[in-house]
Amino acid sequence: MTGQEKETGAWAAGLRLGYLPYPNLMTFVSGGWTEARFGAVNFSTNAVPSVATPFSLPATTYSGGFIGGGYEYRLPWFQSLTWKTEYRFNFYRAQDVDYLPLAATGTATHMEKDVQTVTTSLVWRFNFGGPVVARY
């Protein structure tokens, strides 16, 4: 049998610790907590042509942690614009997920999830006239 699973949503909360080796370049490591939702899996046969089976796995939410690192470079010709690239490894707690329609029989599969991502982006930093200063 074969089936495809897709991540349908995720969130993360964590910290970033950085170092400035040069005035316009910050390197950093990050880590924290994450959660992701994976959609349902509908199975079909491996034969040609593929035939749908009655078996499936329900959509499932996994929680775990993440660790990563990257850099953020402030563009010298436009100080409010930075270029950021980050690698992140998300690891989730394993779960036993019941096959449908066999859930009442205790038939399950052991699912272990890891997700690796590399992102790069241009970031605009809003700075409306500098820091706020209280005056009396």
N, CA, C and O atoms as a Tinker XYZ file with bonds, in Angstrom:
   544  protein
     1  N      0.845000   -1.183000    0.000000    73     2
     2  CA     0.000000    0.000000    0.000000    64     1     3
     3  C      0.884000    1.238000    0.000000    63     2     4     5
     4  O      2.020000    1.213000    0.474000    81     3
     5  N      0.347000    2.299000   -0.531000    73     3     6
     6  CA     1.060000    3.563000   -0.564000    64     5     7
     7  C      0.092000    4.689000   -0.221000    63     6     8     9
     8  O     -1.110000    4.578000   -0.460000    81     7
     9  N      0.618000    5.766000    0.336000    73     7    10
    10  CA    -0.184000    6.940000    0.682000    64     9    11
    11  C      0.712000    8.149000    0.856000    63    10    12    13
    12  O      1.912000    8.012000    1.096000    81    11
    13  N      0.141000    9.312000    0.738000    73    11    14
    14  CA     0.897000   10.549000    0.899000    64    13    15
    15  C      0.360000   11.340000    2.079000    63    14    16    17
    16  O     -0.846000   11.398000    2.318000    81    15
    17  N      1.287000   11.946000    2.809000    73    15    18
    18  CA     0.928000   12.749000    3.969000    64    17    19
    19  C      1.495000   14.146000    3.775000    63    18    20    21
    20  O      2.612000   14.304000    3.282000    81    19
    21  N      0.725000   15.162000    4.161000    73    19    22
    22  CA     1.137000   16.545000    3.961000    64    21    23
    23  C      0.984000   17.327000    5.262000    63    22    24    25
    24  O     -0.016000   17.196000    5.967000    81    23
    25  N      1.986000   18.136000    5.566000    73    23    26
    26  CA     1.888000   19.031000    6.722000    64    25    27
    27  C      0.931000   20.163000    6.357000    63    26    28    29
    28  O      1.138000   20.858000    5.362000    81    27
    29  N     -0.121000   20.348000    7.164000    73    27    30
    30  CA    -1.142000   21.346000    6.837000    64    29    31
    31  C     -1.039000   22.610000    7.673000    63    30    32    33
    32  O     -1.674000   23.611000    7.344000    81    31
    33  N     -0.265000   22.592000    8.733000    73    31    34
    34  CA    -0.103000   23.784000    9.552000    64    33    35
    35  C      0.939000   23.561000   10.626000    63    34    36    37
    36  O      1.172000   22.428000   11.047000    81    35
    37  N      1.572000   24.643000   11.072000    73    35    38
    38  CA     2.589000   24.538000   12.113000    64    37    39
    39  C      2.772000   25.882000   12.791000    63    38    40    41
    40  O      2.497000   26.931000   12.207000    81    39
    41  N      3.239000   25.839000   14.030000    73    39    42
    42  CA     3.628000   27.050000   14.748000    64    41    43
    43  C      4.845000   26.717000   15.607000    63    42    44    45
    44  O      5.104000   25.551000   15.907000    81    43
    45  N      5.584000   27.746000   15.998000    73    43    46
    46  CA     6.766000   27.561000   16.831000    64    45    47
    47  C      6.959000   28.791000   17.708000    63    46    48    49
    48  O      6.630000   29.908000   17.309000    81    47
    49  N      7.494000   28.576000   18.900000    73    47    50
    50  CA     7.871000   29.656000   19.813000    64    49    51
    51  C      9.235000   29.305000   20.384000    63    50    52    53
    52  O      9.447000   28.192000   20.865000    81    51
    53  N     10.151000   30.251000   20.328000    73    51    54
    54  CA    11.492000   29.940000   20.810000    64    53    55
    55  C     12.335000   31.176000   21.008000    63    54    56    57
    56  O     11.837000   32.302000   21.015000    81    55
    57  N     13.613000   30.944000   21.168000    73    55    58
    58  CA    14.589000   31.998000   21.390000    64    57    59
    59  C     15.667000   31.937000   20.333000    63    58    60    61
    60  O     15.918000   30.897000   19.725000    81    59
    61  N     16.307000   33.095000   20.128000    73    59    62
    62  CA    17.406000   33.196000   19.179000    64    61    63
    63  C     18.563000   33.890000   19.882000    63    62    64    65
    64  O     18.385000   34.960000   20.465000    81    63
    65  N     19.738000   33.294000   19.831000    73    63    66
    66  CA    20.933000   33.855000   20.440000    64    65    67
    67  C     21.921000   34.147000   19.330000    63    66    68    69
    68  O     22.307000   33.253000   18.577000    81    67
    69  N     22.338000   35.431000   19.231000    73    67    70
    70  CA    23.158000   35.828000   18.104000    64    69    71
    71  C     24.501000   36.410000   18.487000    63    70    72    73
    72  O     24.747000   36.766000   19.640000    81    71
    73  N     25.367000   36.498000   17.485000    73    71    74
    74  CA    26.712000   37.058000   17.623000    64    73    75
    75  C     26.989000   37.916000   16.393000    63    74    76    77
    76  O     26.636000   37.543000   15.274000    81    75
    77  N     27.626000   39.075000   16.609000    73    75    78
    78  CA    27.954000   39.993000   15.510000    64    77    79
    79  C     29.441000   39.892000   15.166000    63    78    80    81
    80  O     30.251000   40.580000   15.788000    81    79
    81  N     29.828000   39.053000   14.194000    73    79    82
    82  CA    31.241000   39.013000   13.814000    64    81    83
    83  C     31.654000   40.255000   13.020000    63    82    84    85
    84  O     32.829000   40.623000   13.012000    81    83
    85  N     30.694000   40.900000   12.355000    73    83    86
    86  CA    30.912000   42.141000   11.606000    64    85    87
    87  C     29.724000   43.057000   11.891000    63    86    88    89
    88  O     28.667000   42.565000   12.286000    81    87
    89  N     29.859000   44.363000   11.708000    73    87    90
    90  CA    28.755000   45.270000   12.050000    64    89    91
    91  C     27.434000   44.986000   11.329000    63    90    92    93
    92  O     26.371000   45.227000   11.901000    81    91
    93  N     27.470000   44.485000   10.102000    73    91    94
    94  CA    26.239000   44.247000    9.343000    64    93    95
    95  C     25.816000   42.784000    9.315000    63    94    96    97
    96  O     24.840000   42.453000    8.642000    81    95
    97  N     26.511000   41.897000   10.019000    73    95    98
    98  CA    26.221000   40.467000    9.949000    64    97    99
    99  C     26.014000   39.891000   11.347000    63    98   100   101
   100  O     26.875000   40.010000   12.219000    81    99
   101  N     24.853000   39.262000   11.539000    73    99   102
   102  CA    24.592000   38.556000   12.782000    64   101   103
   103  C     24.411000   37.074000   12.469000    63   102   104   105
   104  O     23.597000   36.708000   11.621000    81   103
   105  N     25.169000   36.229000   13.150000    73   103   106
   106  CA    24.955000   34.784000   13.079000    64   105   107
   107  C     24.195000   34.383000   14.334000    63   106   108   109
   108  O     24.342000   35.019000   15.378000    81   107
   109  N     23.386000   33.336000   14.243000    73   107   110
   110  CA    22.571000   32.976000   15.399000    64   109   111
   111  C     22.273000   31.489000   15.437000    63   110   112   113
   112  O     22.347000   30.787000   14.428000    81   111
   113  N     21.933000   31.030000   16.639000    73   111   114
   114  CA    21.362000   29.706000   16.853000    64   113   115
   115  C     19.989000   29.931000   17.458000    63   114   116   117
   116  O     19.765000   30.929000   18.143000    81   115
   117  N     19.072000   29.011000   17.210000    73   115   118
   118  CA    17.717000   29.161000   17.737000    64   117   119
   119  C     17.218000   27.812000   18.236000    63   118   120   121
   120  O     17.705000   26.759000   17.823000    81   119
   121  N     16.251000   27.864000   19.120000    73   119   122
   122  CA    15.664000   26.652000   19.644000    64   121   123
   123  C     14.353000   26.970000   20.337000    63   122   124   125
   124  O     14.122000   28.110000   20.740000    81   123
   125  N     13.499000   25.976000   20.478000    73   123   126
   126  CA    12.230000   26.211000   21.145000    64   125   127
   127  C     11.260000   25.063000   20.971000    63   126   128   129
   128  O     11.650000   23.923000   20.719000    81   127
   129  N      9.994000   25.390000   21.110000    73   127   130
   130  CA     8.879000   24.442000   21.082000    64   129   131
   131  C      8.110000   24.614000   19.778000    63   130   132   133
   132  O      7.953000   25.735000   19.294000    81   131
   133  N      7.630000   23.512000   19.205000    73   131   134
   134  CA     6.883000   23.583000   17.957000    64   133   135
   135  C      5.765000   22.541000   17.953000    63   134   136   137
   136  O      5.806000   21.551000   18.684000    81   135
   137  N      4.781000   22.791000   17.119000    73   135   138
   138  CA     3.674000   21.860000   16.937000    64   137   139
   139  C      3.280000   21.889000   15.470000    63   138   140   141
   140  O      3.295000   22.947000   14.841000    81   139
   141  N      2.928000   20.732000   14.924000    73   139   142
   142  CA     2.539000   20.649000   13.513000    64   141   143
   143  C      1.357000   19.707000   13.348000    63   142   144   145
   144  O      1.204000   18.734000   14.086000    81   143
   145  N      0.528000   20.018000   12.363000    73   143   146
   146  CA    -0.638000   19.196000   12.030000    64   145   147
   147  C     -0.383000   18.571000   10.668000    63   146   148   149
   148  O     -0.041000   19.260000    9.708000    81   147
   149  N     -0.554000   17.257000   10.598000    73   147   150
   150  CA    -0.405000   16.528000    9.350000    64   149   151
   151  C     -1.774000   16.012000    8.936000    63   150   152   153
   152  O     -2.523000   15.493000    9.764000    81   151
   153  N     -2.100000   16.152000    7.666000    73   151   154
   154  CA    -3.405000   15.760000    7.148000    64   153   155
   155  C     -3.578000   14.253000    7.098000    63   154   156   157
   156  O     -2.638000   13.492000    7.325000    81   155
   157  N     -4.797000   13.842000    6.797000    73   155   158
   158  CA    -5.137000   12.425000    6.708000    64   157   159
   159  C     -4.391000   11.761000    5.551000    63   158   160   161
   160  O     -4.044000   12.407000    4.563000    81   159
   161  N     -4.156000   10.464000    5.696000    73   159   162
   162  CA    -3.495000    9.671000    4.662000    64   161   163
   163  C     -4.490000    8.633000    4.154000    63   162   164   165
   164  O     -4.994000    7.823000    4.932000    81   163
   165  N     -4.771000    8.652000    2.870000    73   163   166
   166  CA    -5.630000    7.649000    2.236000    64   165   167
   167  C     -4.734000    6.702000    1.440000    63   166   168   169
   168  O     -3.943000    7.140000    0.604000    81   167
   169  N     -4.862000    5.418000    1.703000    73   167   170
   170  CA    -3.982000    4.434000    1.087000    64   169   171
   171  C     -4.573000    3.873000   -0.195000    63   170   172   173
   172  O     -5.790000    3.769000   -0.347000    81   171
   173  N     -3.668000    3.508000   -1.129000    73   171   174
   174  CA    -4.055000    2.846000   -2.370000    64   173   175
   175  C     -3.050000    1.727000   -2.628000    63   174   176   177
   176  O     -2.012000    1.651000   -1.971000    81   175
   177  N     -3.359000    0.876000   -3.570000    73   175   178
   178  CA    -2.479000   -0.242000   -3.888000    64   177   179
   179  C     -1.290000    0.225000   -4.713000    63   178   180   181
   180  O     -1.322000    1.295000   -5.321000    81   179
   181  N     -0.245000   -0.588000   -4.726000    73   179   182
   182  CA     0.938000   -0.286000   -5.534000    64   181   183
   183  C      0.793000   -0.765000   -6.970000    63   182   184   185
   184  O      1.663000   -0.498000   -7.798000    81   183
   185  N     -0.295000   -1.469000   -7.280000    73   183   186
   186  CA    -0.500000   -2.024000   -8.614000    64   185   187
   187  C     -0.747000   -0.907000   -9.625000    63   186   188   189
   188  O     -1.083000    0.225000   -9.274000    81   187
   189  N     -0.569000   -1.270000  -10.883000    73   187   190
   190  CA    -0.868000   -0.331000  -11.973000    64   189   191
   191  C     -2.086000   -0.856000  -12.692000    63   190   192   193
   192  O     -2.000000   -1.952000  -13.247000    81   191
   193  N     -3.201000   -0.180000  -12.731000    73   191   194
   194  CA    -3.449000    1.135000  -12.145000    64   193   195
   195  C     -3.672000    1.026000  -10.634000    63   194   196   197
   196  O     -4.102000   -0.012000  -10.131000    81   195
   197  N     -3.376000    2.101000   -9.931000    73   195   198
   198  CA    -3.535000    2.154000   -8.480000    64   197   199
   199  C     -5.020000    2.143000   -8.120000    63   198   200   201
   200  O     -5.826000    2.826000   -8.751000    81   199
   201  N     -5.371000    1.363000   -7.099000    73   199   202
   202  CA    -6.761000    1.230000   -6.670000    64   201   203
   203  C     -6.864000    1.684000   -5.216000    63   202   204   205
   204  O     -6.050000    1.283000   -4.384000    81   203
   205  N     -7.846000    2.508000   -4.907000    73   203   206
   206  CA    -8.041000    2.995000   -3.540000    64   205   207
   207  C     -8.428000    1.840000   -2.623000    63   206   208   209
   208  O     -9.144000    0.926000   -3.032000    81   207
   209  N     -7.950000    1.888000   -1.378000    73   207   210
   210  CA    -8.311000    0.899000   -0.364000    64   209   211
   211  C     -9.181000    1.580000    0.688000    63   210   212   213
   212  O     -9.247000    2.809000    0.720000    81   211
   213  N     -9.850000    0.816000    1.548000    73   211   214
   214  CA   -10.670000    1.437000    2.594000    64   213   215
   215  C     -9.841000    1.927000    3.787000    63   214   216   217
   216  O    -10.401000    2.488000    4.729000    81   215
   217  N     -8.533000    1.729000    3.763000    73   215   218
   218  CA    -7.698000    2.067000    4.907000    64   217   219
   219  C     -7.176000    3.494000    4.823000    63   218   220   221
   220  O     -6.854000    3.993000    3.745000    81   219
   221  N     -7.099000    4.142000    5.984000    73   219   222
   222  CA    -6.571000    5.497000    6.040000    64   221   223
   223  C     -6.053000    5.776000    7.451000    63   222   224   225
   224  O     -6.325000    5.024000    8.387000    81   223
   225  N     -5.312000    6.857000    7.582000    73   223   226
   226  CA    -4.876000    7.369000    8.886000    64   225   227
   227  C     -5.518000    8.735000    9.071000    63   226   228   229
   228  O     -5.572000    9.510000    8.117000    81   227
   229  N     -6.006000    9.058000   10.266000    73   227   230
   230  CA    -6.636000   10.361000   10.474000    64   229   231
   231  C     -5.592000   11.480000   10.542000    63   230   232   233
   232  O     -4.407000   11.229000   10.761000    81   231
   233  N     -6.050000   12.699000   10.354000    73   231   234
   234  CA    -5.185000   13.864000   10.555000    64   233   235
   235  C     -4.726000   13.859000   12.015000    63   234   236   237
   236  O     -5.511000   13.573000   12.920000    81   235
   237  N     -3.441000   14.180000   12.236000    73   235   238
   238  CA    -2.854000   14.072000   13.570000    64   237   239
   239  C     -1.979000   15.279000   13.854000    63   238   240   241
   240  O     -1.305000   15.790000   12.960000    81   239
   241  N     -1.991000   15.737000   15.109000    73   239   242
   242  CA    -1.141000   16.836000   15.565000    64   241   243
   243  C      0.004000   16.272000   16.392000    63   242   244   245
   244  O     -0.206000   15.454000   17.288000    81   243
   245  N      1.215000   16.718000   16.081000    73   243   246
   246  CA     2.416000   16.288000   16.790000    64   245   247
   247  C      3.062000   17.507000   17.440000    63   246   248   249
   248  O      3.047000   18.598000   16.869000    81   247
   249  N      3.628000   17.327000   18.629000    73   247   250
   250  CA     4.336000   18.423000   19.294000    64   249   251
   251  C      5.757000   17.978000   19.623000    63   250   252   253
   252  O      6.025000   16.788000   19.782000    81   251
   253  N      6.648000   18.933000   19.721000    73   251   254
   254  CA     8.050000   18.629000   19.993000    64   253   255
   255  C      8.872000   19.892000   20.072000    63   254   256   257
   256  O      8.382000   20.927000   20.525000    81   255
   257  N     10.107000   19.822000   19.640000    73   255   258
   258  CA    11.007000   20.962000   19.724000    64   257   259
   259  C     11.675000   21.244000   18.399000    63   258   260   261
   260  O     11.502000   20.510000   17.426000    81   259
   261  N     12.452000   22.335000   18.377000    73   259   262
   262  CA    13.239000   22.656000   17.183000    64   261   263
   263  C     14.580000   23.234000   17.594000    63   262   264   265
   264  O     14.732000   23.792000   18.680000    81   263
   265  N     15.546000   23.089000   16.705000    73   263   266
   266  CA    16.863000   23.695000   16.864000    64   265   267
   267  C     17.303000   24.141000   15.479000    63   266   268   269
   268  O     16.978000   23.496000   14.482000    81   267
   269  N     18.031000   25.225000   15.416000    73   267   270
   270  CA    18.439000   25.725000   14.103000    64   269   271
   271  C     19.532000   26.754000   14.215000    63   270   272   273
   272  O     20.088000   26.987000   15.289000    81   271
   273  N     19.830000   27.363000   13.094000    73   271   274
   274  CA    20.851000   28.391000   13.039000    64   273   275
   275  C     20.812000   29.097000   11.707000    63   274   276   277
   276  O     20.186000   28.632000   10.754000    81   275
   277  N     21.492000   30.231000   11.652000    73   275   278
   278  CA    21.517000   30.972000   10.400000    64   277   279
   279  C     22.235000   32.296000   10.541000    63   278   280   281
   280  O     23.033000   32.496000   11.456000    81   279
   281  N     21.940000   33.201000    9.618000    73   279   282
   282  CA    22.537000   34.530000    9.645000    64   281   283
   283  C     21.514000   35.555000    9.185000    63   282   284   285
   284  O     20.540000   35.243000    8.500000    81   283
   285  N     21.775000   36.792000    9.592000    73   283   286
   286  CA    20.975000   37.925000    9.133000    64   285   287
   287  C     21.952000   39.028000    8.757000    63   286   288   289
   288  O     22.753000   39.462000    9.583000    81   287
   289  N     21.884000   39.480000    7.509000    73   287   290
   290  CA    22.811000   40.463000    6.967000    64   289   291
   291  C     22.065000   41.743000    6.646000    63   290   292   293
   292  O     21.132000   41.738000    5.842000    81   291
   293  N     22.472000   42.842000    7.272000    73   291   294
   294  CA    21.858000   44.144000    7.000000    64   293   295
   295  C     22.505000   44.726000    5.745000    63   294   296   297
   296  O     23.722000   44.902000    5.685000    81   295
   297  N     21.679000   45.018000    4.750000    73   295   298
   298  CA    22.186000   45.524000    3.473000    64   297   299
   299  C     22.746000   46.929000    3.668000    63   298   300   301
   300  O     22.041000   47.796000    4.183000    81   299
   301  N     23.999000   47.179000    3.269000    73   299   302
   302  CA    24.651000   48.462000    3.567000    64   301   303
   303  C     24.025000   49.666000    2.868000    63   302   304   305
   304  O     24.104000   50.781000    3.385000    81   303
   305  N     23.411000   49.469000    1.717000    73   303   306
   306  CA    22.837000   50.601000    1.000000    64   305   307
   307  C     21.425000   50.945000    1.452000    63   306   308   309
   308  O     20.886000   51.978000    1.055000    81   307
   309  N     20.809000   50.085000    2.288000    73   307   310
   310  CA    19.458000   50.353000    2.770000    64   309   311
   311  C     19.340000   49.736000    4.156000    63   310   312   313
   312  O     19.032000   48.550000    4.276000    81   311
   313  N     19.579000   50.518000    5.202000    73   311   314
   314  CA    19.755000   50.014000    6.559000    64   313   315
   315  C     18.520000   49.342000    7.159000    63   314   316   317
   316  O     18.659000   48.601000    8.132000    81   315
   317  N     17.333000   49.566000    6.627000    73   315   318
   318  CA    16.128000   48.937000    7.172000    64   317   319
   319  C     15.835000   47.568000    6.556000    63   318   320   321
   320  O     14.874000   46.906000    6.946000    81   319
   321  N     16.653000   47.148000    5.605000    73   319   322
   322  CA    16.411000   45.900000    4.892000    64   321   323
   323  C     17.506000   44.892000    5.241000    63   322   324   325
   324  O     18.694000   45.198000    5.135000    81   323
   325  N     17.099000   43.685000    5.661000    73   323   326
   326  CA    18.062000   42.626000    5.955000    64   325   327
   327  C     17.721000   41.388000    5.139000    63   326   328   329
   328  O     16.579000   41.177000    4.732000    81   327
   329  N     18.745000   40.583000    4.915000    73   327   330
   330  CA    18.604000   39.310000    4.227000    64   329   331
   331  C     18.874000   38.220000    5.252000    63   330   332   333
   332  O     19.956000   38.171000    5.837000    81   331
   333  N     17.897000   37.344000    5.473000    73   331   334
   334  CA    17.988000   36.328000    6.527000    64   333   335
   335  C     17.873000   34.944000    5.912000    63   334   336   337
   336  O     16.995000   34.700000    5.085000    81   335
   337  N     18.761000   34.032000    6.317000    73   335   338
   338  CA    18.697000   32.636000    5.912000    64   337   339
   339  C     18.824000   31.786000    7.169000    63   338   340   341
   340  O     19.678000   32.037000    8.019000    81   339
   341  N     17.955000   30.767000    7.277000    73   339   342
   342  CA    17.933000   29.945000    8.485000    64   341   343
   343  C     17.669000   28.481000    8.134000    63   342   344   345
   344  O     16.851000   28.169000    7.269000    81   343
   345  N     18.379000   27.597000    8.823000    73   343   346
   346  CA    18.109000   26.157000    8.777000    64   345   347
   347  C     17.430000   25.793000   10.091000    63   346   348   349
   348  O     17.837000   26.263000   11.153000    81   347
   349  N     16.395000   24.955000   10.023000    73   347   350
   350  CA    15.690000   24.532000   11.230000    64   349   351
   351  C     15.361000   23.040000   11.148000    63   350   352   353
   352  O     14.884000   22.545000   10.127000    81   351
   353  N     15.633000   22.335000   12.260000    73   351   354
   354  CA    15.307000   20.924000   12.392000    64   353   355
   355  C     14.226000   20.789000   13.454000    63   354   356   357
   356  O     14.465000   21.069000   14.629000    81   355
   357  N     13.029000   20.358000   13.038000    73   355   358
   358  CA    11.910000   20.138000   13.962000    64   357   359
   359  C     11.821000   18.649000   14.256000    63   358   360   361
   360  O     11.831000   17.828000   13.338000    81   359
   361  N     11.734000   18.304000   15.525000    73   359   362
   362  CA    11.584000   16.905000   15.916000    64   361   363
   363  C     10.336000   16.795000   16.788000    63   362   364   365
   364  O     10.122000   17.598000   17.695000    81   363
   365  N      9.524000   15.791000   16.496000    73   363   366
   366  CA     8.232000   15.625000   17.162000    64   365   367
   367  C      8.192000   14.303000   17.926000    63   366   368   369
   368  O      8.855000   13.336000   17.551000    81   367
   369  N      7.407000   14.276000   19.002000    73   367   370
   370  CA     7.222000   13.050000   19.773000    64   369   371
   371  C      6.511000   12.002000   18.927000    63   370   372   373
   372  O      5.562000   12.314000   18.208000    81   371
   373  N      6.972000   10.764000   19.016000    73   371   374
   374  CA     6.358000    9.662000   18.272000    64   373   375
   375  C      4.976000    9.360000   18.842000    63   374   376   377
   376  O      4.722000    9.535000   20.033000    81   375
   377  N      4.092000    8.901000   17.961000    73   375   378
   378  CA     2.737000    8.529000   18.362000    64   377   379
   379  C      2.326000    7.250000   17.635000    63   378   380   381
   380  O      2.795000    6.969000   16.533000    81   379
   381  N      1.445000    6.485000   18.269000    73   379   382
   382  CA     0.803000    5.352000   17.614000    64   381   383
   383  C     -0.537000    5.836000   17.080000    63   382   384   385
   384  O     -1.400000    6.252000   17.853000    81   383
   385  N     -0.717000    5.786000   15.762000    73   383   386
   386  CA    -1.924000    6.304000   15.108000    64   385   387
   387  C     -2.739000    5.120000   14.594000    63   386   388   389
   388  O     -2.219000    4.254000   13.890000    81   387
   389  N     -4.019000    5.092000   14.953000    73   387   390
   390  CA    -4.911000    3.992000   14.565000    64   389   391
   391  C     -5.270000    4.054000   13.088000    63   390   392   393
   392  O     -5.543000    5.122000   12.541000    81   391
   393  N     -5.263000    2.872000   12.449000    73   391   394
   394  CA    -5.766000    2.762000   11.085000    64   393   395
   395  C     -7.293000    2.867000   11.111000    63   394   396   397
   396  O     -7.942000    2.308000   11.995000    81   395
   397  N     -7.846000    3.566000   10.166000    73   395   398
   398  CA    -9.305000    3.609000   10.016000    64   397   399
   399  C     -9.666000    2.718000    8.841000    63   398   400   401
   400  O     -8.931000    2.748000    7.854000    81   399
   401  N    -10.682000    1.966000    8.857000    73   399   402
   402  CA   -11.756000    1.830000    9.845000    64   401   403
   403  C    -11.461000    0.778000   10.916000    63   402   404   405
   404  O    -12.402000    0.280000   11.533000    81   403
   405  N    -10.200000    0.415000   11.165000    73   403   406
   406  CA    -9.851000   -0.650000   12.102000    64   405   407
   407  C     -9.520000   -0.134000   13.501000    63   406   408   409
   408  O     -8.928000   -0.874000   14.287000    81   407
   409  N     -9.877000    1.104000   13.843000    73   407   410
   410  CA    -9.493000    1.704000   15.126000    64   409   411
   411  C     -9.979000    0.887000   16.315000    63   410   412   413
   412  O     -9.280000    0.810000   17.326000    81   411
   413  N    -11.142000    0.282000   16.224000    73   411   414
   414  CA   -11.699000   -0.500000   17.338000    64   413   415
   415  C    -10.903000   -1.772000   17.592000    63   414   416   417
   416  O    -10.992000   -2.340000   18.680000    81   415
   417  N    -10.129000   -2.231000   16.620000    73   415   418
   418  CA    -9.355000   -3.468000   16.783000    64   417   419
   419  C     -7.987000   -3.215000   17.396000    63   418   420   421
   420  O     -7.269000   -4.165000   17.708000    81   419
   421  N     -7.614000   -1.963000   17.574000    73   419   422
   422  CA    -6.299000   -1.644000   18.131000    64   421   423
   423  C     -5.178000   -1.721000   17.117000    63   422   424   425
   424  O     -4.006000   -1.742000   17.494000    81   423
   425  N     -5.511000   -1.764000   15.842000    73   423   426
   426  CA    -4.504000   -1.789000   14.786000    64   425   427
   427  C     -3.978000   -0.369000   14.585000    63   426   428   429
   428  O     -4.732000    0.539000   14.234000    81   427
   429  N     -2.667000   -0.186000   14.813000    73   427   430
   430  CA    -2.074000    1.146000   14.723000    64   429   431
   431  C     -0.707000    1.053000   14.068000    63   430   432   433
   432  O     -0.131000   -0.028000   13.951000    81   431
   433  N     -0.204000    2.185000   13.647000    73   431   434
   434  CA     1.146000    2.282000   13.122000    64   433   435
   435  C      1.914000    3.301000   13.962000    63   434   436   437
   436  O      1.353000    4.299000   14.415000    81   435
   437  N      3.190000    3.037000   14.160000    73   435   438
   438  CA     4.046000    3.914000   14.960000    64   437   439
   439  C      4.593000    5.008000   14.043000    63   438   440   441
   440  O      5.300000    4.714000   13.078000    81   439
   441  N      4.273000    6.257000   14.338000    73   439   442
   442  CA     4.666000    7.381000   13.488000    64   441   443
   443  C      5.717000    8.226000   14.195000    63   442   444   445
   444  O      5.517000    8.650000   15.333000    81   443
   445  N      6.835000    8.470000   13.522000    73   443   446
   446  CA     7.891000    9.353000   14.018000    64   445   447
   447  C      8.110000   10.438000   12.976000    63   446   448   449
   448  O      8.328000   10.141000   11.801000    81   447
   449  N      8.052000   11.701000   13.405000    73   447   450
   450  CA     8.130000   12.821000   12.461000    64   449   451
   451  C      9.352000   13.692000   12.754000    63   450   452   453
   452  O      9.639000   14.019000   13.905000    81   451
   453  N     10.053000   14.055000   11.699000    73   451   454
   454  CA    11.108000   15.065000   11.710000    64   453   455
   455  C     10.900000   15.912000   10.466000    63   454   456   457
   456  O     10.585000   15.382000    9.401000    81   455
   457  N     11.073000   17.223000   10.591000    73   455   458
   458  CA    10.928000   18.117000    9.450000    64   457   459
   459  C     12.143000   19.034000    9.407000    63   458   460   461
   460  O     12.486000   19.663000   10.408000    81   459
   461  N     12.792000   19.111000    8.254000    73   459   462
   462  CA    13.922000   20.011000    8.070000    64   461   463
   463  C     13.529000   21.090000    7.063000    63   462   464   465
   464  O     12.940000   20.793000    6.023000    81   463
   465  N     13.857000   22.338000    7.377000    73   463   466
   466  CA    13.544000   23.435000    6.464000    64   465   467
   467  C     14.735000   24.387000    6.351000    63   466   468   469
   468  O     15.499000   24.574000    7.298000    81   467
   469  N     14.866000   24.973000    5.181000    73   467   470
   470  CA    15.804000   26.061000    4.945000    64   469   471
   471  C     14.981000   27.198000    4.363000    63   470   472   473
   472  O     14.308000   27.027000    3.347000    81   471
   473  N     15.033000   28.359000    5.006000    73   471   474
   474  CA    14.288000   29.518000    4.504000    64   473   475
   475  C     15.246000   30.674000    4.281000    63   474   476   477
   476  O     16.251000   30.817000    4.978000    81   475
   477  N     14.919000   31.483000    3.307000    73   475   478
   478  CA    15.643000   32.719000    3.088000    64   477   479
   479  C     14.614000   33.802000    2.797000    63   478   480   481
   480  O     13.625000   33.555000    2.107000    81   479
   481  N     14.844000   34.996000    3.319000    73   479   482
   482  CA    13.847000   36.053000    3.161000    64   481   483
   483  C     14.490000   37.426000    3.254000    63   482   484   485
   484  O     15.555000   37.599000    3.847000    81   483
   485  N     13.817000   38.394000    2.654000    73   483   486
   486  CA    14.155000   39.799000    2.841000    64   485   487
   487  C     13.244000   40.343000    3.933000    63   486   488   489
   488  O     12.027000   40.166000    3.877000    81   487
   489  N     13.824000   40.999000    4.916000    73   487   490
   490  CA    13.073000   41.472000    6.076000    64   489   491
   491  C     13.168000   42.985000    6.141000    63   490   492   493
   492  O     14.264000   43.546000    6.120000    81   491
   493  N     12.032000   43.640000    6.219000    73   491   494
   494  CA    11.972000   45.096000    6.377000    64   493   495
   495  C     11.806000   45.405000    7.856000    63   494   496   497
   496  O     10.858000   44.934000    8.484000    81   495
   497  N     12.713000   46.188000    8.418000    73   495   498
   498  CA    12.665000   46.593000    9.826000    64   497   499
   499  C     12.070000   47.999000    9.898000    63   498   500   501
   500  O     12.651000   48.958000    9.391000    81   499
   501  N     10.901000   48.105000   10.537000    73   499   502
   502  CA    10.260000   49.403000   10.695000    64   501   503
   503  C     10.925000   50.147000   11.849000    63   502   504   505
   504  O     11.059000   49.604000   12.945000    81   503
   505  N     11.336000   51.374000   11.609000    73   503   506
   506  CA    11.947000   52.203000   12.640000    64   505   507
   507  C     11.429000   53.617000   12.427000    63   506   508   509
   508  O     11.928000   54.345000   11.568000    81   507
   509  N     10.438000   54.000000   13.203000    73   507   510
   510  CA     9.788000   55.295000   13.033000    64   509   511
   511  C     10.493000   56.358000   13.864000    63   510   512   513
   512  O      9.951000   56.821000   14.868000    81   511
   513  N     11.695000   56.748000   13.454000    73   511   514
   514  CA    12.377000   57.855000   14.111000    64   513   515
   515  C     13.212000   57.470000   15.307000    63   514   516   517
   516  O     13.605000   58.353000   16.068000    81   515
   517  N     13.501000   56.219000   15.512000    73   515   518
   518  CA    14.386000   55.816000   16.600000    64   517   519
   519  C     13.629000   55.438000   17.855000    63   518   520   521
   520  O     12.410000   55.273000   17.832000    81   519
   521  N     14.367000   55.301000   18.964000    73   519   522
   522  CA    13.746000   54.847000   20.194000    64   521   523
   523  C     12.821000   55.900000   20.795000    63   522   524   525
   524  O     13.000000   57.099000   20.579000    81   523
   525  N     11.837000   55.436000   21.547000    73   523   526
   526  CA    10.907000   56.316000   22.229000    64   525   527
   527  C     11.568000   56.806000   23.512000    63   526   528   529
   528  O     12.066000   56.004000   24.302000    81   527
   529  N     11.572000   58.111000   23.719000    73   527   530
   530  CA    12.213000   58.700000   24.903000    64   529   531
   531  C     11.156000   59.479000   25.668000    63   530   532   533
   532  O     10.441000   60.306000   25.102000    81   531
   533  N     11.069000   59.201000   26.973000    73   531   534
   534  CA    10.125000   59.945000   27.819000    64   533   535
   535  C     10.709000   61.312000   28.158000    63   534   536   537
   536  O     11.873000   61.415000   28.545000    81   535
   537  N      9.908000   62.354000   28.014000    73   535   538
   538  CA    10.362000   63.714000   28.333000    64   537   539
   539  C      9.375000   64.319000   29.326000    63   538   540   541
   540  O      8.159000   64.200000   29.181000    81   539
   541  N      9.941000   64.971000   30.338000    73   539   542
   542  CA     9.110000   65.588000   31.373000    64   541   543
   543  C      9.309000   67.085000   31.402000    63   542   544
   544  O      8.689000   67.774000   32.213000    81   543
